[in-house]
Amino acid sequence: MNSREFVLVSTATIFGALASALAARFFFSNQKKHNHPSLNGVISKKCSARCPFDPSKRNEYLSWDDYFMAIAFLSAERSKDPNRQVGACLVSQNGVILGIGYNGFPRGCSDDKLPWAKKSKTGDPLETKYPYVCHAEVNAILNTNHASAAGQKLYVTMFPCNECAKIIIQSGVSEVIYFVEKKSDSDIACIASQKLLSMAGIKVRRHQPQMDQILIKFEDPR
């Protein structure tokens, strides 16, 4: 092989390698675009083109349970508690939202002047948040604009404590749907809450989400 043939073969080899690399990059980039999972558990609008003449409804919508629990989670984001944010959503039996709430201080009480600490360095309980905070469940029931909570369902991100259980029972709520229990099985408040709710005949169940997570974007829905 002379020098000219060697140059031609080498050039062809380099161009062939470049072409293969570009083709592979194009293929895998397309694969990522088509296989990228939506963060909210449904197919993104940008990834799934729908025929404008298709008369069928969309299948990737939220279940009622996921919808109301998601509102409870969204409400929890309003809480200024640095350690634990809890949200609640009170819903009628026919699916109408009656009230929402999150854990925080009472109306008119400045959250800049009251403590958010879990413990006091001096051992004074008045230097902690506990004597002042209103729980999410209570706020949801009180935020109903005078609608009755009797016979309604309460979605809450965390299993209610015994004090909240008393208010839930007295308000007439018929069902409590919670997302997570407290970590400690020996928590007296949690054990007492379970006992009270059971004795009062209130249905209690743990939420079983159909989606891993829901992504909310503030963007034009068109």
N, CA, C and O of each residue as an XYZ file, in Angstrom:
888
protein
N       0.862     -1.190      0.000
C       0.000      0.000      0.000
C       0.897      1.238      0.000
O       1.751      1.411      0.870
N       0.673      2.112     -1.023
C       1.492      3.322     -1.092
C       0.962      4.366     -0.125
O      -0.056      4.148      0.531
N       1.644      5.496     -0.034
C       1.289      6.536      0.940
C      -0.063      7.157      0.636
O      -0.796      7.521      1.556
N      -0.415      7.288     -0.681
C      -1.707      7.885     -1.037
C      -2.864      6.997     -0.600
O      -3.861      7.476     -0.060
N      -2.713      5.662     -0.849
C      -3.755      4.726     -0.443
C      -3.898      4.689      1.073
O      -5.002      4.556      1.602
N      -2.750      4.809      1.775
C      -2.773      4.805      3.231
C      -3.537      6.002      3.777
O      -4.308      5.874      4.728
N      -3.323      7.158      3.176
C      -4.023      8.381      3.602
C      -5.519      8.246      3.371
O      -6.318      8.625      4.228
N      -5.911      7.695      2.192
C      -7.326      7.547      1.879
C      -8.017      6.592      2.852
O      -9.123      6.864      3.318
N      -7.352      5.461      3.158
C      -7.920      4.487      4.078
C      -8.051      5.084      5.483
O      -9.059      4.888      6.162
N      -7.030      5.804      5.899
C      -7.065      6.416      7.235
C      -8.174      7.442      7.337
O      -8.888      7.507      8.338
N      -8.316      8.257      6.270
C      -9.378      9.282      6.275
C     -10.755      8.650      6.320
O     -11.631      9.107      7.054
N     -10.947      7.593      5.532
C     -12.241      6.903      5.522
C     -12.548      6.292      6.886
O     -13.692      6.313      7.338
N     -11.525      5.750      7.535
C     -11.718      5.151      8.866
C     -12.139      6.201      9.877
O     -13.041      5.964     10.680
N     -11.487      7.372      9.843
C     -11.818      8.449     10.794
C     -13.240      8.935     10.576
O     -13.995      9.098     11.534
N     -13.618      9.171      9.303
C     -14.979      9.630      8.995
C     -16.024      8.592      9.404
O     -17.107      8.938      9.877
N     -15.685      7.318      9.215
C     -16.604      6.255      9.599
C     -16.827      6.220     11.103
O     -17.949      6.026     11.571
N     -15.746      6.409     11.857
C     -15.865      6.429     13.314
C     -16.692      7.603     13.791
O     -17.518      7.463     14.693
N     -16.472      8.769     13.185
C     -17.241      9.960     13.551
C     -18.725      9.769     13.254
O     -19.583     10.131     14.059
N     -19.016      9.192     12.084
C     -20.406      8.961     11.697
C     -21.089      8.002     12.664
O     -22.247      8.210     13.026
N     -20.385      6.950     13.086
C     -20.952      5.987     14.027
C     -21.231      6.634     15.379
O     -22.255      6.367     16.008
N     -20.296      7.498     15.823
C     -20.472      8.169     17.109
C     -21.667      9.101     17.084
O     -22.455      9.142     18.029
N     -21.798      9.860     15.981
C     -22.941     10.777     15.857
C     -24.258     10.021     15.813
O     -25.241     10.444     16.421
N     -24.281      8.905     15.094
C     -25.505      8.102     14.995
C     -25.890      7.537     16.357
O     -27.065      7.540     16.726
N     -24.905      7.054     17.099
C     -25.178      6.494     18.423
C     -25.692      7.566     19.368
O     -26.617      7.331     20.146
N     -25.072      8.772     19.292
C     -25.514      9.873     20.151
C     -26.947     10.270     19.835
O     -27.737     10.534     20.742
N     -27.281     10.312     18.558
C     -28.637     10.673     18.141
C     -29.650      9.646     18.631
O     -30.738      9.996     19.087
N     -29.273      8.368     18.530
C     -30.175      7.288     18.932
C     -30.465      7.345     20.423
O     -31.623      7.275     20.835
N     -29.393      7.474     21.255
C     -29.582      7.463     22.703
C     -30.259      8.729     23.202
O     -30.997      8.689     24.186
N     -30.016      9.857     22.533
C     -30.711     11.081     22.942
C     -32.202     10.962     22.675
O     -33.018     11.451     23.456
N     -32.561     10.308     21.563
C     -33.977     10.092     21.273
C     -34.607      9.132     22.263
O     -35.765      9.294     22.649
N     -33.840      8.130     22.673
C     -34.340      7.168     23.635
C     -34.655      7.857     24.956
O     -35.671      7.563     25.587
N     -33.775      8.786     25.381
C     -33.996      9.496     26.627
C     -35.233     10.354     26.554
O     -35.987     10.456     27.521
N     -35.448     10.982     25.389
C     -36.622     11.836     25.233
C     -37.903     11.029     25.319
O     -38.883     11.475     25.915
N     -37.900      9.852     24.731
C     -39.127      9.053     24.686
C     -39.356      8.269     25.964
O     -40.494      7.959     26.318
N     -38.232      7.938     26.680
C     -38.370      7.085     27.842
C     -38.312      7.843     29.151
O     -38.386      7.232     30.217
N     -38.179      9.182     29.095
C     -38.065      9.956     30.315
C     -39.376      9.905     31.108
O     -40.411     10.343     30.607
N     -39.345      9.377     32.335
C     -40.595      9.280     33.099
C     -41.009     10.639     33.635
O     -40.165     11.450     34.017
N     -42.298     10.879     33.661
C     -42.802     12.128     34.208
C     -42.645     12.118     35.713
O     -42.831     11.078     36.345
N     -42.303     13.268     36.307
C     -42.102     13.349     37.738
C     -43.401     13.217     38.512
O     -43.381     12.876     39.695
N     -44.519     13.478     37.871
C     -45.774     13.387     38.601
C     -46.517     12.089     38.327
O     -47.710     11.978     38.611
N     -45.818     11.118     37.780
C     -46.402      9.800     37.598
C     -47.302      9.680     36.392
O     -47.915      8.630     36.199
N     -47.407     10.709     35.570
C     -48.220     10.642     34.367
C     -47.363     11.068     33.190
O     -46.290     11.644     33.369
N     -47.835     10.785     31.995
C     -47.096     11.139     30.795
C     -47.174     12.637     30.580
O     -48.255     13.224     30.629
N     -46.039     13.248     30.344
C     -46.014     14.686     30.134
C     -46.759     15.064     28.871
O     -46.769     14.313     27.895
N     -47.380     16.226     28.891
C     -48.118     16.684     27.715
C     -47.195     16.870     26.516
O     -47.588     16.670     25.367
N     -45.944     17.263     26.818
C     -45.006     17.504     25.735
C     -44.497     16.208     25.108
O     -43.987     16.206     23.988
N     -44.642     15.102     25.848
C     -44.125     13.823     25.362
C     -45.187     12.985     24.672
O     -44.855     12.047     23.948
N     -46.429     13.298     24.876
C     -47.468     12.466     24.293
C     -48.392     13.319     23.430
O     -49.204     14.091     23.939
N     -48.255     13.168     22.135
C     -49.115     13.899     21.202
C     -50.448     13.176     21.105
O     -50.493     11.969     20.866
N     -51.525     13.913     21.289
C     -52.856     13.313     21.254
C     -53.592     13.796     20.014
O     -53.547     14.975     19.665
N     -54.263     12.871     19.362
C     -55.016     13.209     18.166
C     -56.156     14.161     18.547
O     -56.928     13.848     19.453
N     -56.279     15.298     17.889
C     -57.342     16.260     18.242
C     -58.749     15.727     17.985
O     -59.721     16.304     18.473
N     -58.876     14.644     17.233
C     -60.185     14.062     16.936
C     -60.540     12.891     17.859
O     -61.611     12.297     17.735
N     -59.617     12.561     18.799
C     -59.843     11.443     19.709
C     -60.902     11.848     20.734
O     -60.675     12.786     21.499
N     -62.071     11.157     20.773
C     -63.161     11.559     21.679
C     -63.033     11.007     23.100
O     -63.832     11.351     23.971
N     -62.034     10.154     23.340
C     -61.924      9.514     24.650
C     -61.298     10.458     25.675
O     -60.597     11.405     25.318
N     -61.560     10.187     26.946
C     -61.027     11.029     28.016
C     -59.574     10.669     28.318
O     -59.081      9.615     27.916
N     -58.908     11.560     29.030
C     -57.529     11.314     29.449
C     -57.527     10.282     30.574
O     -58.396     10.298     31.446
N     -56.547      9.392     30.545
C     -56.469      8.328     31.542
C     -55.538      8.661     32.704
O     -55.645      8.054     33.769
N     -54.631      9.612     32.518
C     -53.592      9.881     33.515
C     -54.019     10.980     34.495
O     -53.282     11.941     34.714
N     -55.205     10.833     35.078
C     -55.666     11.851     36.014
C     -55.573     11.316     37.447
O     -55.453     10.111     37.663
N     -55.630     12.229     38.418
C     -55.519     11.857     39.822
C     -56.769     11.141     40.320
O     -57.890     11.474     39.935
N     -56.558     10.163     41.173
C     -57.691      9.566     41.876
C     -58.171     10.555     42.937
O     -57.443     11.475     43.308
N     -59.388     10.363     43.420
C     -59.901     11.266     44.454
C     -59.014     11.237     45.694
O     -58.714     12.284     46.267
N     -58.596     10.048     46.109
C     -57.756      9.933     47.302
C     -56.437     10.675     47.135
O     -56.025     11.425     48.020
N     -55.773     10.465     45.995
C     -54.514     11.160     45.732
C     -54.727     12.671     45.653
O     -53.887     13.452     46.100
N     -55.851     13.066     45.083
C     -56.162     14.489     44.924
C     -56.294     15.173     46.285
O     -55.678     16.213     46.519
N     -57.088     14.599     47.175
C     -57.316     15.227     48.470
C     -56.074     15.148     49.366
O     -55.786     16.081     50.115
N     -55.339     14.025     49.285
C     -54.115     13.929     50.075
C     -53.068     14.904     49.550
O     -52.298     15.466     50.329
N     -53.034     15.108     48.234
C     -52.098     16.068     47.652
C     -52.397     17.482     48.140
O     -51.479     18.271     48.367
N     -53.681     17.802     48.302
C     -54.063     19.116     48.831
C     -53.606     19.252     50.284
O     -53.187     20.327     50.713
N     -53.692     18.150     51.038
C     -53.195     18.174     52.412
C     -51.684     18.420     52.425
O     -51.185     19.194     53.242
N     -50.962     17.764     51.521
C     -49.516     17.972     51.434
C     -49.185     19.400     50.990
O     -48.245     20.011     51.498
N     -49.958     19.921     50.048
C     -49.730     21.288     49.579
C     -50.003     22.288     50.707
O     -49.282     23.275     50.855
N     -51.034     22.029     51.489
C     -51.339     22.897     52.626
C     -50.197     22.883     53.643
O     -49.893     23.908     54.254
N     -49.573     21.729     53.821
C     -48.461     21.614     54.768
C     -47.303     22.530     54.394
O     -46.539     22.956     55.261
N     -47.171     22.832     53.105
C     -46.093     23.705     52.657
C     -46.258     25.135     53.164
O     -45.309     25.918     53.125
N     -47.461     25.483     53.641
C     -47.697     26.806     54.214
C     -47.192     26.903     55.657
O     -47.027     28.002     56.187
N     -46.950     25.756     56.286
C     -46.506     25.761     57.672
C     -45.108     26.354     57.800
O     -44.233     26.096     56.974
N     -44.911     27.152     58.848
C     -43.596     27.761     59.096
C     -42.808     26.993     60.151
O     -41.727     27.418     60.561
N     -43.347     25.877     60.579
C     -42.650     25.033     61.544
C     -41.385     24.477     60.899
O     -41.474     23.790     59.881
N     -40.211     24.752     61.462
C     -38.961     24.292     60.835
C     -38.696     22.800     60.993
O     -37.832     22.246     60.313
N     -39.440     22.143     61.895
C     -39.171     20.731     62.163
C     -40.166     19.775     61.526
O     -39.788     18.716     61.024
N     -41.446     20.154     61.547
C     -42.463     19.248     61.007
C     -43.608     20.051     60.404
O     -44.207     20.895     61.070
N     -43.902     19.779     59.144
C     -45.000     20.463     58.467
C     -46.122     19.450     58.227
O     -45.918     18.424     57.577
N     -47.295     19.749     58.755
C     -48.440     18.847     58.639
C     -49.580     19.598     57.958
O     -49.818     20.771     58.244
N     -50.277     18.918     57.064
C     -51.423     19.510     56.379
C     -52.647     18.627     56.504
O     -52.532     17.419     56.708
N     -53.824     19.232     56.382
C     -55.074     18.477     56.486
C     -56.099     19.043     55.522
O     -56.069     20.225     55.179
N     -57.009     18.175     55.089
C     -58.055     18.580     54.149
C     -59.352     17.883     54.546
O     -59.425     16.654     54.561
N     -60.369     18.671     54.866
C     -61.672     18.142     55.252
C     -62.577     18.102     54.031
O     -62.761     19.111     53.350
N     -63.143     16.926     53.756
C     -63.893     16.703     52.523
C     -65.257     16.108     52.841
O     -65.372     15.247     53.714
N     -66.282     16.557     52.144
C     -67.621     16.003     52.337
C     -67.708     14.639     51.655
O     -66.829     14.266     50.877
N     -68.760     13.911     51.951
C     -68.937     12.573     51.388
C     -69.122     12.601     49.869
O     -68.859     11.605     49.195
N     -69.568     13.724     49.332
C     -69.721     13.810     47.868
C     -68.564     14.542     47.198
O     -68.694     15.026     46.074
N     -67.417     14.620     47.903
C     -66.192     15.107     47.285
C     -66.025     16.608     47.224
O     -65.303     17.103     46.359
N     -66.664     17.349     48.111
C     -66.512     18.803     48.157
C     -65.554     19.167     49.292
O     -65.741     18.733     50.428
N     -64.532     19.961     48.984
C     -63.575     20.392     50.010
C     -64.237     21.430     50.911
O     -64.710     22.465     50.443
N     -64.265     21.138     52.210
C     -64.923     22.025     53.176
C     -63.931     22.912     53.913
O     -64.258     24.036     54.294
N     -62.719     22.406     54.114
C     -61.727     23.187     54.842
C     -60.344     22.583     54.705
O     -60.198     21.373     54.535
N     -59.332     23.430     54.781
C     -57.939     22.982     54.756
C     -57.191     23.654     55.904
O     -57.614     24.701     56.393
N     -56.098     23.063     56.326
C     -55.339     23.641     57.429
C     -53.925     23.093     57.486
O     -53.600     22.090     56.850
N     -53.099     23.769     58.260
C     -51.722     23.328     58.498
C     -51.334     23.752     59.911
O     -52.014     24.580     60.518
N     -50.260     23.197     60.433
C     -49.854     23.510     61.799
C     -49.178     24.876     61.872
O     -48.267     25.185     61.105
N     -49.650     25.677     62.813
C     -49.105     27.012     62.996
C     -49.726     27.661     64.218
O     -50.518     27.038     64.925
N     -49.370     28.909     64.467
C     -49.886     29.613     65.633
C     -51.268     30.203     65.343
O     -51.619     30.410     64.181
N     -52.052     30.474     66.387
C     -53.405     31.019     66.197
C     -53.383     32.358     65.465
O     -52.368     33.055     65.449
N     -54.502     32.698     64.869
C     -54.631     33.969     64.172
C     -54.348     35.132     65.117
O     -54.781     35.132     66.270
N     -53.627     36.106     64.619
C     -53.325     37.284     65.419
C     -52.117     37.127     66.317
O     -51.682     38.097     66.937
N     -51.559     35.915     66.402
C     -50.376     35.659     67.231
C     -49.152     35.587     66.316
O     -49.034     34.673     65.500
N     -48.267     36.531     66.456
C     -47.118     36.658     65.551
C     -46.211     35.437     65.613
O     -45.771     35.031     66.689
N     -45.937     34.858     64.451
C     -45.023     33.710     64.409
C     -43.564     34.158     64.434
O     -42.658     33.332     64.321
N     -43.335     35.462     64.583
C     -41.974     35.972     64.772
C     -41.679     36.215     66.248
O     -40.521     36.367     66.637
N     -42.730     36.252     67.069
C     -42.551     36.547     68.489
C     -42.707     35.323     69.378
O     -42.338     35.352     70.553
N     -43.252     34.250     68.821
C     -43.395     33.006     69.574
C     -42.313     32.016     69.146
O     -41.850     32.073     68.007
N     -41.904     31.115     70.030
C     -40.805     30.188     69.708
C     -41.257     29.025     68.824
O     -42.390     28.554     68.921
N     -40.338     28.571     67.953
C     -40.585     27.396     67.118
C     -39.750     26.194     67.592
O     -39.756     25.143     66.952
N     -39.043     26.353     68.698
C     -38.134     25.302     69.170
C     -38.890     24.081     69.689
O     -40.005     24.198     70.198
N     -38.271     22.914     69.553
C     -38.840     21.682     70.095
C     -38.452     21.500     71.562
O     -39.185     20.884     72.335
N     -37.299     22.040     71.934
C     -36.809     21.907     73.305
C     -36.320     23.259     73.820
O     -35.959     24.149     73.050
N     -36.320     23.382     75.137
C     -35.835     24.610     75.780
C     -34.500     24.345     76.464
O     -34.332     23.325     77.132
N     -33.562     25.252     76.300
C     -32.257     25.096     76.945
C     -32.372     25.207     78.451
O     -31.555     24.643     79.179
N     -33.379     25.927     78.927
C     -33.561     26.104     80.373
C     -34.580     25.126     80.958
O     -34.796     25.087     82.169
N     -35.211     24.325     80.064
C     -36.218     23.391     80.522
C     -37.593     24.007     80.677
O     -38.503     23.369     81.206
N     -37.755     25.241     80.222
C     -39.036     25.930     80.325
C     -39.900     25.576     79.107
O     -39.540     25.928     77.983
N     -41.025     24.892     79.306
C     -41.864     24.515     78.160
C     -42.432     25.709     77.402
O     -42.807     25.584     76.236
N     -42.498     26.855     78.053
C     -43.004     28.061     77.391
C     -42.021     28.610     76.354
O     -42.349     29.514     75.585
N     -40.823     28.051     76.351
C     -39.831     28.439     75.356
C     -39.851     27.490     74.157
O     -38.989     27.579     73.282
N     -40.824     26.587     74.114
C     -41.003     25.675     72.986
C     -42.300     26.023     72.260
O     -43.078     26.852     72.732
N     -42.526     25.394     71.125
C     -43.709     25.678     70.294
C     -44.985     25.022     70.819
O     -46.085     25.464     70.490
N     -44.851     23.984     71.622
C     -45.994     23.121     71.937
C     -47.161     23.807     72.662
O     -48.313     23.484     72.372
N     -46.910     24.738     73.589
C     -48.064     25.371     74.233
C     -48.841     26.321     73.322
O     -49.939     26.754     73.674
N     -48.283     26.648     72.160
C     -48.876     27.687     71.324
C     -49.443     27.197     69.989
O     -50.373     27.800     69.455
N     -48.904     26.135     69.462
C     -49.229     25.746     68.087
C     -50.624     25.130     67.972
O     -51.070     24.404     68.860
N     -51.300     25.430     66.869
C     -52.571     24.788     66.515
C     -52.290     23.728     65.460
O     -51.589     23.997     64.485
N     -52.824     22.539     65.640
C     -52.553     21.448     64.713
C     -53.369     21.579     63.430
O     -54.408     22.238     63.393
N     -52.870     20.936     62.389
C     -53.483     21.037     61.057
C     -54.926     20.542     61.061
O     -55.795     21.149     60.436
N     -55.182     19.439     61.767
C     -56.534     18.875     61.791
C     -57.544     19.859     62.379
O     -58.649     20.024     61.862
N     -57.135     20.513     63.480
C     -58.013     21.486     64.134
C     -58.286     22.659     63.203
O     -59.427     23.102     63.071
N     -57.246     23.155     62.566
C     -57.415     24.285     61.648
C     -58.321     23.943     60.473
O     -59.131     24.768     60.050
N     -58.188     22.730     59.944
C     -59.039     22.321     58.817
C     -60.508     22.285     59.228
O     -61.382     22.698     58.467
N     -60.772     21.791     60.432
C     -62.157     21.717     60.920
C     -62.712     23.110     61.204
O     -63.879     23.390     60.934
N     -61.857     23.985     61.756
C     -62.305     25.340     62.092
C     -62.416     26.250     60.862
O     -63.093     27.278     60.905
N     -61.754     25.871     59.779
C     -61.758     26.704     58.570
C     -62.862     26.334     57.592
O     -62.728     26.547     56.387
N     -63.940     25.786     58.105
C     -65.011     25.301     57.223
C     -66.075     26.347     56.916
O     -67.070     26.030     56.264
N     -65.890     27.593     57.372
C     -66.918     28.629     57.166
C     -68.272     28.189     57.712
O     -69.317     28.354     57.082
N     -68.200     27.620     58.917
C     -69.397     27.220     59.667
C     -70.113     26.002     59.065
O     -71.214     25.666     59.500
N     -69.514     25.347     58.087
C     -70.101     24.098     57.583
C     -69.846     22.999     58.609
O     -68.823     23.007     59.293
N     -70.752     22.080     58.711
C     -70.619     21.009     59.689
C     -69.602     19.971     59.232
O     -69.558     19.591     58.062
N     -68.785     19.523     60.181
C     -67.812     18.462     59.876
C     -68.408     17.081     60.103
O     -67.755     16.070     59.847
N     -69.636     17.037     60.579
C     -70.278     15.759     60.892
C     -70.438     14.898     59.639
O     -70.957     15.345     58.616
N     -69.978     13.655     59.750
C     -70.119     12.705     58.645
C     -69.118     12.879     57.529
O     -69.209     12.202     56.505
N     -68.154     13.785     57.708
C     -67.211     14.083     56.629
C     -65.897     13.299     56.780
O     -65.671     12.631     57.788
N     -65.047     13.396     55.767
C     -63.767     12.702     55.759
C     -62.631     13.712     55.962
O     -62.673     14.827     55.442
N     -61.625     13.299     56.724
C     -60.489     14.164     56.990
C     -59.212     13.508     56.483
O     -58.825     12.438     56.952
N     -58.563     14.156     55.523
C     -57.268     13.700     55.007
C     -56.179     14.460     55.750
O     -56.230     15.686     55.848
N     -55.205     13.744     56.269
C     -54.130     14.388     57.019
C     -52.808     13.698     56.709
O     -52.755     12.476     56.570
N     -51.744     14.486     56.603
C     -50.445     13.926     56.215
C     -49.828     13.078     57.324
O     -49.010     12.201     57.045
N     -50.208     13.329     58.575
C     -49.669     12.552     59.695
C     -50.809     12.133     60.629
O     -51.753     12.889     60.854
N     -50.703     10.933     61.157
C     -51.745     10.409     62.055
C     -51.970     11.389     63.204
O     -51.006     11.842     63.822
N     -53.226     11.724     63.501
C     -53.509     12.733     64.524
C     -53.139     12.273     65.935
O     -53.224     11.090     66.264
N     -52.730     13.233     66.753
C     -52.422     12.945     68.149
C     -53.720     12.807     68.944
O     -54.810     12.971     68.395
N     -53.601     12.508     70.228
C     -54.807     12.265     71.032
C     -55.655     13.528     71.199
O     -56.883     13.444     71.233
N     -55.014     14.697     71.305
C     -55.777     15.937     71.449
C     -56.585     16.224     70.182
O     -57.738     16.648     70.253
N     -55.963     15.986     69.018
C     -56.684     16.180     67.760
C     -57.776     15.136     67.594
O     -58.844     15.421     67.052
N     -57.502     13.920     68.067
C     -58.507     12.851     67.970
C     -59.778     13.236     68.724
O     -60.884     12.949     68.268
N     -59.619     13.884     69.875
C     -60.782     14.316     70.656
C     -61.629     15.315     69.869
O     -62.856     15.226     69.855
N     -60.963     16.259     69.220
C     -61.679     17.282     68.438
C     -62.316     16.648     67.206
O     -63.430     17.009     66.827
N     -61.613     15.707     66.582
C     -62.160     15.001     65.416
C     -63.440     14.271     65.808
O     -64.435     14.307     65.085
N     -63.401     13.609     66.960
C     -64.578     12.872     67.433
C     -65.716     13.821     67.753
O     -66.855     13.594     67.347
N     -65.408     14.886     68.483
C     -66.450     15.824     68.906
C     -67.073     16.579     67.722
O     -68.231     16.991     67.788
N     -66.309     16.757     66.649
C     -66.829     17.476     65.479
C     -67.701     16.588     64.600
O     -68.436     17.085     63.746
N     -67.620     15.265     64.811
C     -68.468     14.347     64.061
C     -67.861     13.784     62.798
O     -68.565     13.152     62.010
N     -66.576     13.993     62.581
C     -65.905     13.419     61.407
C     -66.076     11.899     61.423
O     -65.923     11.264     62.466
N     -66.388     11.327     60.279
C     -66.679      9.885     60.240
C     -65.505      9.032     59.759
O     -65.480      7.824     59.995
N     -64.537      9.654     59.087
C     -63.418      8.880     58.536
C     -62.146      9.715     58.532
O     -62.171     10.899     58.196
N     -61.039      9.093     58.906
C     -59.729      9.735     58.897
C     -58.814      8.964     57.961
O     -58.621      7.759     58.124
N     -58.258      9.652     56.992
C     -57.305      9.047     56.054
C     -55.958      9.724     56.297
O     -55.818     10.928     56.081
N     -54.991      8.970     56.736
C     -53.682      9.543     57.075
C     -52.611      8.964     56.147
O     -52.798      7.913     55.533
N     -51.489      9.675     56.062
C     -50.412      9.207     55.190
C     -49.328      8.463     55.958
O     -48.866      7.412     55.513
N     -48.920      8.991     57.095
C     -47.835      8.356     57.847
C     -48.137      8.430     59.337
O     -48.750      9.385     59.814
N     -47.701      7.411     60.062
C     -47.809      7.409     61.520
C     -46.516      7.946     62.106
O     -45.498      8.045     61.421
N     -46.574      8.291     63.379
C     -45.347      8.696     64.056
C     -44.414      7.490     64.157
O     -44.864      6.345     64.186
N     -43.110      7.763     64.209
C     -42.120      6.685     64.157
C     -42.188      5.775     65.373
O     -42.001      4.564     65.251
N     -42.451      6.340     66.536
C     -42.405      5.558     67.762
C     -43.728      4.858     68.030
O     -44.770      5.506     68.130
N     -43.687      3.534     68.147
C     -44.891      2.763     68.474
C     -45.281      2.926     69.940
O     -46.400      2.599     70.337
N     -44.344      3.435     70.738
C     -44.611      3.618     72.160
C     -45.119      5.027     72.475
O     -45.264      5.383     73.645
N     -45.384      5.812     71.466
C     -45.884      7.166     71.656
C     -47.270      7.101     72.302
O     -48.225      6.617     71.695
N     -47.365      7.591     73.534
C     -48.610      7.510     74.297
C     -49.729      8.255     73.588
O     -50.863      7.778     73.533
N     -49.406      9.441     73.038
C     -50.419     10.252     72.361
C     -50.992      9.520     71.154
O     -52.190      9.604     70.882
N     -50.132      8.797     70.427
C     -50.578      8.063     69.242
C     -51.429      6.855     69.642
O     -52.454      6.580     69.018
N     -51.006      6.147     70.670
C     -51.757      4.978     71.145
C     -53.126      5.404     71.661
O     -54.134      4.755     71.383
N     -53.150      6.504     72.417
C     -54.418      7.008     72.940
C     -55.331      7.458     71.814
O     -56.544      7.249     71.867
N     -54.742      8.081     70.784
C     -55.524      8.530     69.632
C     -56.179      7.355     68.929
O     -57.367      7.401     68.612
N     -55.406      6.298     68.684
C     -55.946      5.106     68.027
C     -57.083      4.500     68.848
O     -58.096      4.070     68.295
N     -56.911      4.469     70.155
C     -57.931      3.894     71.037
C     -59.207      4.727     71.004
O     -60.308      4.181     70.921
N     -59.059      6.043     71.069
C     -60.223      6.932     71.074
C     -61.002      6.837     69.765
O     -62.227      6.716     69.768
N     -60.281      6.891     68.652
C     -60.937      6.843     67.343
C     -61.656      5.511     67.139
O     -62.742      5.458     66.564
N     -61.033      4.444     67.619
C     -61.646      3.126     67.484
C     -62.914      3.025     68.332
O     -63.937      2.512     67.877
N     -62.837      3.515     69.553
C     -63.999      3.459     70.450
C     -65.159      4.310     69.927
O     -66.328      3.985     70.135
N     -64.809      5.410     69.243
C     -65.841      6.306     68.716
C     -66.431      5.797     67.410
O     -67.356      6.400     66.866
N     -65.897      4.686     66.906
C     -66.421      4.107     65.668
C     -66.043      4.871     64.416
O     -66.727      4.779     63.397
N     -64.954      5.628     64.486
C     -64.504      6.392     63.320
C     -63.611      5.511     62.448
O     -62.667      4.893     62.941
N     -63.907      5.458     61.179
C     -63.116      4.662     60.245
C     -61.758      5.318     60.043
O     -61.668      6.517     59.781
N     -60.710      4.526     60.166
C     -59.341      5.029     59.994
C     -58.633      4.143     58.985
O     -58.643      2.918     59.104
N     -58.026      4.762     58.006
C     -57.259      3.980     57.028
C     -56.035      4.774     56.568
O     -56.014      6.005     56.590
N     -55.031      4.026     56.156
C     -53.798      4.644     55.651
C     -53.907      4.850     54.147
O     -54.345      3.961     53.417
N     -53.510      6.023     53.697
C     -53.598      6.338     52.273
C     -52.628      5.480     51.471
O     -51.458      5.349     51.828
N     -53.129      4.898     50.383
C     -52.311      4.100     49.475
C     -52.195      4.854     48.147
O     -53.080      4.747     47.298
N     -51.126      5.606     47.965
C     -51.021      6.442     46.764
C     -50.903      5.629     45.485
O     -50.252      4.585     45.457
N     -51.534      6.114     44.435
C     -51.439      5.480     43.128
C     -50.312      6.085     42.301
O     -49.933      5.537     41.265
N     -49.776      7.214     42.757
C     -48.646      7.863     42.091
C     -47.550      8.121     43.112
O     -47.830      8.388     44.281
N     -46.292      8.041     42.664
C     -45.170      8.256     43.564
C     -45.054      9.710     43.995
O     -44.795     10.005     45.162
N     -45.248     10.607     43.049
C     -45.147     12.028     43.340
C     -45.889     12.825     42.284
O     -46.173     12.338     41.190
N     -46.193     14.058     42.639
C     -46.924     14.942     41.741
C     -46.109     16.213     41.558
O     -45.724     16.856     42.534
N     -45.854     16.565     40.333
C     -45.084     17.768     40.025
C     -46.034     18.887     39.628
O     -46.886     18.718     38.757
N     -45.875     20.024     40.277
C     -46.685     21.197     39.948
C     -45.765     22.251     39.328
O     -44.779     22.668     39.936
N     -46.096     22.660     38.143
C     -45.330     23.695     37.448
C     -46.227     24.893     37.184
O     -47.346     24.748     36.691
N     -45.731     26.067     37.515
C     -46.463     27.281     37.187
C     -46.121     27.686     35.761
O     -45.179     28.442     35.523
N     -46.906     27.167     34.812
C     -46.669     27.443     33.418
C     -47.999     27.445     32.668
O     -49.011     26.951     33.165
N     -47.974     28.001     31.487
C     -49.167     28.066     30.667
C     -49.658     26.658     30.348
O     -48.914     25.889     29.739
N     -50.892     26.286     30.737
C     -51.380     24.915     30.520
C     -51.719     24.598     29.089
O     -52.032     23.449     28.780
N     -51.671     25.571     28.204
C     -52.041     25.286     26.811
C     -51.000     24.449     26.120
O     -51.154     24.119     24.944
